[in-house]
Amino acid sequence: MNSSTLKLAERMIPATYLQQAAESQSVYEKQIRILVEQRKCPEDGWDDSAIEMIVNELSQMDSNNFSHNCGVGEREARIYSNLVSRRHYRLGHGIGRSGDIAEVQPKAAGSSLLNKLTNSIVLDVLRSVGVQKAAACLVVPVATGMSMVLCLLTLRQQRPKSKYVIWPRIDQKSCFKSIITAGFEPITVENILEGDELRTDVPEIERLITTHGPDTVAVVMTTTSCFAPRGIDKLEEVAKLCSEYGIPHIINNAYGVQSSKCMHHIQQAARVGRVDAFVQSTDKNFMVPVGGSIIAGFDSKFIDQIGKMYPGRASSSPVVDLFMTLLSMGKQGYKKLLEERKDMKNYLADQMEAVAKDYGLRLLICKNNPISIAMSLPVEESAALTELGSMLFLRGVSGTRVIATTDVKAIAGYTFEGWGAHSKSYPVAYLTAAASIGMTRKDVDLFVQRLCKCLSKFQSRKEKLSKNIQPVNIDNALETNSNTTIDK
């Protein structure tokens, strides 16, 4: 209620009571005013009432919620189901226009303002967790792979003669398929084994650039967050190469925002060389439902061009989810979650190391992977190791990966030997687990408990099988099958 309405209410309720209510409401209004004025993530998280207040107020600014609205167009944000309407806070117009996902909609002032605020808040968060020089970002309602496609299509317009994407191998299908979807030809660079860890072959990247010619290379696509034993790509060295040869550089930072190390390397790469954009998932980094990603970069004009590449309007759901979540967390709440994640990484590593010692295995040393941990597995047939993964999954353990290193995968006509291992010849089979944001000590303890049970069962089966195998008497075998011959 505004001051005039409250004054009228004094005829029915004592003014002192109304004054208390007005003061409480003014606190919320001040929060909203500061948010719109500063366009930064609040230091401390808001309560649910304040968040619902601003979302409802923004919703009332959209034309479909005007009491006097008379819609005669083909798209008027009409929502049949009340359940769906409430789920979306009656925000039905989405974001952007046909020519630009970041453009303001005449019918949807509230949704447009919410979109602008979310992009500004997310940029503030990215800066606060390590990439201080980021110039702009765009929250888009597609997952990381499709966001990479948008970046690549934008570069296609800028570099029409280019045809190749140089890609240090990361065994994750969506990033590879983004290259194919954008119409480019991928050139895979195999990783180099340094101890247990797989690292970027920077000399090979330079050789490929000079062999094919810089003008034919659309972009070098590197990766930060990945499954061990692969480490963060050598971003600084690649960025220097890209700057020297005038080639764009895009970083797949899928779940790297939660890692200060990943963000530091992105910042340093932009400082010493060239980084055009870095892309990250909203669900993996901010604990929201799957469906959104963040495209960020150091040149606001390039990020604007990516926004103009998106065809048509887009769903506002991922934007609303992220907006509400960041207001709820606040900057301090998010930083606390990141610190807890880092502690859980150390705790998970300690617990897995203890398990490895008990079962005659070992942790693989991957100092350049701040999120994922790998533990060697017994030498077995691929099928047997796959069974171990199934045993864990059936016991409610999700997210672990059992890598036999012998699998072969074909994607869009390209064949990868040793799929899952980021290498065609990784020397040992292994299991991975990741310490991601939101993980608790209880999660780690349950995982370790169930891992031990599975390893024990796996080991006992192996021993039982070996006992059941009877030694073969060669003389008896020859008598039984006269056709059998033995080369001496």
LINKALIN-V789370 format. One record per residue. RES is the residue in three letters. PHI is phi in whole degrees, -180 to 180 (999 if undefined). PSI is psi in degrees with one decimal (* if undefined). D_CENTER is the distance of its C-alpha to the mean C-alpha in whole Angstrom. Layout:
BEGIN
RES_PHI_PSI_D_CENTER / RES_PHI_PSI_D_CENTER
END
This chain:
BEGIN
MET_999_142.9_42 / ASN_-85_175.4_43 / SER_-62_-35.6_46 / SER_-66_-42.8_49 / THR_-67_-39.4_48 / LEU_-64_-36.8_48 / LYS_-62_-40.8_51 / LEU_-67_-33.1_52 / ALA_-68_-17.1_51 / GLU_-64_-16.8_53 / ARG_-69_-20.2_56 / MET_-115_-28.9_55 / ILE_-129_141.1_53 / PRO_-55_140.4_54 / ALA_-59_-34.4_52 / THR_-64_-37.4_51 / TYR_-67_-42.8_49 / LEU_-65_-34.2_48 / GLN_-65_-41.2_47 / GLN_-61_-43.7_45 / ALA_-64_-40.0_43 / ALA_-65_-38.5_43 / GLU_-66_-38.8_41 / SER_-64_-43.3_39 / GLN_-66_-34.4_38 / SER_-66_-28.8_38 / VAL_-63_-45.9_35 / TYR_-62_-43.9_33 / GLU_-64_-34.2_34 / LYS_-67_-41.3_34 / GLN_-58_-45.2_30 / ILE_-66_-41.6_29 / ARG_-62_-44.1_32 / ILE_-65_-39.7_30 / LEU_-61_-47.1_26 / VAL_-69_-34.8_28 / GLU_-72_-46.9_30 / GLN_-91_-25.7_27 / ARG_54_43.2_24 / LYS_-128_156.3_22 / CYS_-66_130.1_20 / PRO_-61_147.3_23 / GLU_-62_-46.4_24 / ASP_-109_144.5_24 / GLY_-67_150.2_23 / TRP_-86_158.0_25 / ASP_-82_167.3_27 / ASP_-62_-34.2_26 / SER_-63_-42.7_29 / ALA_-67_-38.6_28 / ILE_-67_-45.0_25 / GLU_-64_-34.0_27 / MET_-62_-47.8_30 / ILE_-70_-37.5_28 / VAL_-66_-41.0_26 / ASN_-65_-39.2_29 / GLU_-66_-40.1_31 / LEU_-65_-39.5_28 / SER_-61_-39.0_29 / GLN_-67_-12.9_33 / MET_-86_-6.6_32 / ASP_-89_143.8_31 / SER_-62_-31.1_34 / ASN_-66_-15.7_34 / ASN_-104_4.7_34 / PHE_-71_134.8_38 / SER_-66_-26.3_41 / HIS_-100_8.6_43 / ASN_-67_139.6_40 / CYS_-130_93.3_42 / GLY_-88_125.6_39 / VAL_-127_17.2_40 / GLY_-93_-179.0_38 / GLU_-84_-13.0_35 / ARG_-139_100.0_32 / GLU_-121_17.5_33 / ALA_58_36.6_30 / ARG_-79_132.6_33 / ILE_-123_118.4_31 / TYR_-70_-48.0_33 / SER_-85_128.2_32 / ASN_-65_-32.2_32 / LEU_-63_-44.5_29 / VAL_-66_-41.3_27 / SER_-60_-45.2_29 / ARG_-68_-38.2_28 / ARG_-58_-34.5_25 / HIS_-102_12.1_24 / TYR_54_32.4_26 / ARG_61_23.0_28 / LEU_-92_96.6_26 / GLY_-111_-7.1_26 / HIS_-85_-15.1_27 / GLY_73_-160.9_23 / ILE_-126_156.1_22 / GLY_75_177.9_23 / ARG_-129_-179.8_26 / SER_-60_-25.8_27 / GLY_-104_-3.0_27 / ASP_-168_120.6_24 / ILE_-68_-18.1_21 / ALA_-98_-1.1_22 / GLU_-75_150.5_25 / VAL_-77_138.2_27 / GLN_-96_130.5_29 / PRO_-60_-36.0_32 / LYS_-81_-10.6_32 / ALA_-137_67.9_29 / ALA_-63_-38.4_30 / GLY_-68_-47.1_28 / SER_-63_-38.5_25 / SER_-66_-41.9_25 / LEU_-66_-41.1_25 / LEU_-60_-41.5_23 / ASN_-64_-45.7_20 / LYS_-62_-44.1_22 / LEU_-63_-41.9_22 / THR_-63_-44.7_18 / ASN_-60_-40.2_17 / SER_-69_-41.3_19 / ILE_-65_-44.3_18 / VAL_-64_-40.8_15 / LEU_-60_-41.5_16 / ASP_-61_-40.6_18 / VAL_-67_-44.3_15 / LEU_-59_-40.5_14 / ARG_-66_-40.6_17 / SER_-71_-21.2_18 / VAL_-104_13.1_16 / GLY_139_-23.0_17 / VAL_-104_76.0_16 / GLN_-65_-27.3_20 / LYS_-93_6.2_21 / ALA_-59_132.2_18 / ALA_-96_-30.0_20 / ALA_-161_158.5_18 / CYS_-149_162.2_15 / LEU_-140_120.8_15 / VAL_-88_121.1_13 / VAL_-120_147.1_13 / PRO_-86_42.6_13 / VAL_-137_156.1_12 / ALA_-74_178.2_8 / THR_-57_-42.8_7 / GLY_-59_-45.9_10 / MET_-70_-30.5_12 / SER_-66_-36.4_11 / MET_-64_-37.4_12 / VAL_-61_-43.9_15 / LEU_-59_-42.7_16 / CYS_-63_-44.7_16 / LEU_-66_-38.9_18 / LEU_-67_-34.5_20 / THR_-65_-40.7_21 / LEU_-69_-29.8_22 / ARG_-61_-38.4_24 / GLN_-66_-35.7_26 / GLN_-79_-28.1_27 / ARG_-129_69.1_27 / PRO_-63_-22.2_29 / LYS_-87_-9.2_31 / SER_-79_153.7_28 / LYS_-140_-14.1_27 / TYR_-111_149.3_24 / VAL_-122_118.6_21 / ILE_-85_126.5_21 / TRP_-136_100.6_18 / PRO_-58_126.6_18 / ARG_-58_128.9_17 / ILE_-138_118.5_14 / ASP_-80_74.6_15 / GLN_-143_120.5_12 / LYS_-64_-39.3_14 / SER_-64_-37.7_11 / CYS_-68_-37.4_11 / PHE_-68_-42.6_15 / LYS_-67_-25.5_16 / SER_-63_-33.8_15 / ILE_-66_-45.7_17 / ILE_-65_-45.2_20 / THR_-61_-35.9_19 / ALA_-78_-3.8_20 / GLY_88_16.2_23 / PHE_-101_165.5_23 / GLU_-103_116.7_24 / PRO_-76_140.0_22 / ILE_-116_108.9_23 / THR_-83_131.1_22 / VAL_-107_114.6_22 / GLU_-66_144.6_23 / ASN_-80_158.7_22 / ILE_-100_136.7_24 / LEU_-85_117.5_25 / GLU_-118_97.8_26 / GLY_69_-123.2_27 / ASP_-88_-15.7_25 / GLU_-97_143.7_22 / LEU_-96_124.7_20 / ARG_-126_169.5_20 / THR_-72_135.3_20 / ASP_-91_82.8_24 / VAL_-65_-43.3_24 / PRO_-58_-36.0_28 / GLU_-67_-37.2_27 / ILE_-61_-44.1_25 / GLU_-66_-39.2_28 / ARG_-61_-41.7_30 / LEU_-66_-38.4_28 / ILE_-62_-47.2_28 / THR_-72_-32.6_32 / THR_-68_-47.8_33 / HIS_-86_-21.1_31 / GLY_95_130.4_32 / PRO_-57_-33.9_30 / ASP_-68_-22.0_30 / THR_-87_-11.4_29 / VAL_-94_118.6_26 / ALA_-74_-40.4_23 / VAL_-169_154.4_20 / VAL_-103_125.8_19 / MET_-109_111.0_15 / THR_-106_174.5_14 / THR_-137_142.2_11 / THR_-102_-75.3_10 / SER_-74_130.8_8 / CYS_-163_170.1_10 / PHE_-82_133.5_12 / ALA_-59_150.1_16 / PRO_-91_14.8_18 / ARG_-77_137.5_16 / GLY_-99_173.0_16 / ILE_-55_137.0_14 / ASP_-60_155.7_16 / LYS_-77_76.7_19 / LEU_-60_-43.0_18 / GLU_-63_-43.4_21 / GLU_-67_-40.4_23 / VAL_-67_-40.5_21 / ALA_-61_-37.9_21 / LYS_-65_-42.5_25 / LEU_-61_-45.0_26 / CYS_-64_-38.7_24 / SER_-66_-41.9_26 / GLU_-65_-40.6_29 / TYR_-98_0.6_29 / GLY_68_40.3_28 / ILE_-115_134.8_25 / PRO_-61_157.1_21 / HIS_-139_118.2_18 / ILE_-116_137.7_15 / ILE_-112_125.9_12 / ASN_-84_101.4_9 / ASN_-110_43.6_7 / ALA_-43_-55.6_3 / TYR_-126_33.8_4 / GLY_-87_-11.9_7 / VAL_-62_-32.1_8 / GLN_-75_-3.3_9 / SER_-114_118.6_11 / SER_-63_-30.1_15 / LYS_-68_-44.7_15 / CYS_-60_-46.0_12 / MET_-67_-36.0_13 / HIS_-63_-43.0_17 / HIS_-65_-35.8_16 / ILE_-65_-44.8_15 / GLN_-61_-44.5_18 / GLN_-67_-38.8_20 / ALA_-62_-41.2_20 / ALA_-69_-28.5_20 / ARG_-74_-39.0_23 / VAL_-98_-13.2_25 / GLY_-154_-140.7_24 / ARG_-117_127.5_22 / VAL_-136_117.9_18 / ASP_-88_-37.5_18 / ALA_-160_153.0_15 / PHE_-134_136.4_11 / VAL_-119_136.1_8 / GLN_-142_153.1_5 / SER_-83_144.7_3 / THR_-78_-41.6_6 / ASP_-68_-39.9_7 / LYS_-70_-29.5_5 / ASN_-103_-21.6_6 / PHE_-129_9.8_9 / MET_59_51.6_10 / VAL_-124_167.4_11 / PRO_-61_154.6_12 / VAL_-62_143.7_10 / GLY_143_-3.3_11 / GLY_-137_164.2_9 / SER_-152_169.6_8 / ILE_-124_122.5_9 / ILE_-103_120.3_11 / ALA_-129_159.4_13 / GLY_-166_-177.3_16 / PHE_-107_3.2_19 / ASP_-131_107.4_22 / SER_-61_-29.5_22 / LYS_-65_-39.9_24 / PHE_-67_-40.8_21 / ILE_-64_-38.0_19 / ASP_-61_-40.9_22 / GLN_-64_-36.1_22 / ILE_-64_-41.3_19 / GLY_-61_-36.1_19 / LYS_-75_-15.9_23 / MET_-78_-22.7_21 / TYR_-68_124.6_20 / PRO_-85_114.8_23 / GLY_88_-179.5_24 / ARG_-72_174.1_23 / ALA_-143_158.9_20 / SER_-63_140.3_19 / SER_-93_-4.5_19 / SER_-55_-51.4_17 / PRO_-62_-32.4_14 / VAL_-68_-46.1_15 / VAL_-62_-42.8_18 / ASP_-58_-46.3_16 / LEU_-70_-39.9_14 / PHE_-58_-50.1_17 / MET_-67_-38.7_19 / THR_-66_-45.4_16 / LEU_-68_-34.2_16 / LEU_-66_-36.1_20 / SER_-70_-41.7_20 / MET_-72_-47.5_19 / GLY_71_163.1_20 / LYS_-63_-40.7_19 / GLN_-68_-37.5_21 / GLY_-64_-39.3_20 / TYR_-69_-42.9_16 / LYS_-63_-34.5_17 / LYS_-64_-42.4_19 / LEU_-61_-38.1_16 / LEU_-68_-38.1_15 / GLU_-67_-41.4_18 / GLU_-63_-38.1_18 / ARG_-63_-42.2_15 / LYS_-63_-39.9_17 / ASP_-64_-40.0_20 / MET_-66_-32.2_19 / LYS_-61_-45.6_17 / ASN_-66_-41.3_21 / TYR_-66_-44.2_22 / LEU_-61_-42.9_21 / ALA_-62_-42.9_22 / ASP_-63_-43.7_25 / GLN_-68_-40.5_25 / MET_-69_-33.5_24 / GLU_-65_-38.7_27 / ALA_-65_-41.1_29 / VAL_-63_-44.3_29 / ALA_-59_-42.9_29 / LYS_-65_-39.3_32 / ASP_-65_-29.0_33 / TYR_-111_16.7_33 / GLY_69_28.1_34 / LEU_-114_-171.0_30 / ARG_-155_153.2_28 / LEU_-76_139.1_25 / LEU_-81_137.1_24 / ILE_-84_110.5_23 / CYS_-133_74.3_20 / LYS_-69_-16.6_21 / ASN_-99_16.5_18 / ASN_-121_105.3_15 / PRO_-86_-0.4_14 / ILE_-123_-40.7_12 / SER_-103_147.1_13 / ILE_-126_139.6_17 / ALA_-122_139.7_19 / MET_-127_132.4_23 / SER_-63_156.6_26 / LEU_-123_160.7_27 / PRO_-60_154.0_31 / VAL_-74_111.0_32 / GLU_-142_171.0_32 / GLU_-68_153.3_32 / SER_-56_-40.4_29 / ALA_-63_-38.8_30 / ALA_-67_-40.7_31 / LEU_-67_-37.2_27 / THR_-61_-35.8_26 / GLU_-63_-36.1_28 / LEU_-62_-42.4_27 / GLY_-62_-39.6_23 / SER_-66_-38.4_25 / MET_-61_-41.1_27 / LEU_-67_-44.0_24 / PHE_-63_-41.1_22 / LEU_-67_-18.6_25 / ARG_-98_17.5_26 / GLY_83_14.2_22 / VAL_-94_112.8_20 / SER_-112_152.0_17 / GLY_96_-19.8_14 / THR_-74_154.4_16 / ARG_-133_126.6_17 / VAL_-100_118.2_21 / ILE_-113_115.0_21 / ALA_-84_-16.4_25 / THR_71_3.9_24 / THR_-113_-2.5_27 / ASP_-70_149.4_25 / VAL_-122_130.4_25 / LYS_-127_134.2_23 / ALA_-108_126.6_24 / ILE_-130_116.8_21 / ALA_51_38.4_23 / GLY_89_-0.9_26 / TYR_-107_134.7_24 / THR_-106_134.3_25 / PHE_-120_117.3_23 / GLU_-83_144.1_25 / GLY_69_33.0_24 / TRP_-57_138.2_20 / GLY_101_-24.6_18 / ALA_-98_-0.1_19 / HIS_62_18.4_18 / SER_-161_147.3_22 / LYS_-83_-5.8_25 / SER_-148_44.6_27 / TYR_-69_136.6_25 / PRO_-76_-21.1_28 / VAL_-135_150.3_27 / ALA_-76_153.3_25 / TYR_-157_169.1_23 / LEU_-123_139.8_21 / THR_-117_151.8_17 / ALA_-143_149.2_16 / ALA_-122_142.3_13 / ALA_-100_93.5_13 / SER_-105_168.1_10 / ILE_-59_135.7_11 / GLY_95_-11.0_14 / MET_-65_142.6_15 / THR_-117_168.3_19 / ARG_-62_-34.2_22 / LYS_-63_-40.5_23 / ASP_-59_-44.8_20 / VAL_-65_-45.6_21 / ASP_-63_-42.2_25 / LEU_-65_-41.3_24 / PHE_-61_-47.9_22 / VAL_-64_-41.3_25 / GLN_-61_-46.0_28 / ARG_-74_-32.8_27 / LEU_-62_-43.2_26 / CYS_-62_-41.9_29 / LYS_-63_-42.3_31 / CYS_-67_-41.8_29 / LEU_-65_-38.3_30 / SER_-65_-44.5_34 / LYS_-66_-40.9_34 / PHE_-63_-42.6_33 / GLN_-68_-40.3_35 / SER_-68_-35.6_38 / ARG_-63_-41.6_38 / LYS_-63_-42.7_38 / GLU_-66_-39.2_41 / LYS_-64_-41.3_42 / LEU_-64_-41.1_42 / SER_-67_-32.4_43 / LYS_-72_-31.9_46 / ASN_-77_-12.5_47 / ILE_-82_113.9_47 / GLN_-88_142.1_51 / PRO_-65_141.9_52 / VAL_-93_128.0_54 / ASN_-86_113.4_58 / ILE_-63_-38.1_58 / ASP_-64_-43.4_62 / ASN_-64_-37.4_61 / ALA_-65_-36.8_59 / LEU_-68_-37.8_61 / GLU_-67_-36.6_64 / THR_-69_-37.8_62 / ASN_-128_97.2_60 / SER_-67_-16.0_63 / ASN_-82_-9.6_61 / THR_-75_134.6_58 / THR_-125_147.6_59 / ILE_-125_124.8_58 / ASP_-76_125.9_58 / LYS_-103_*_59
END
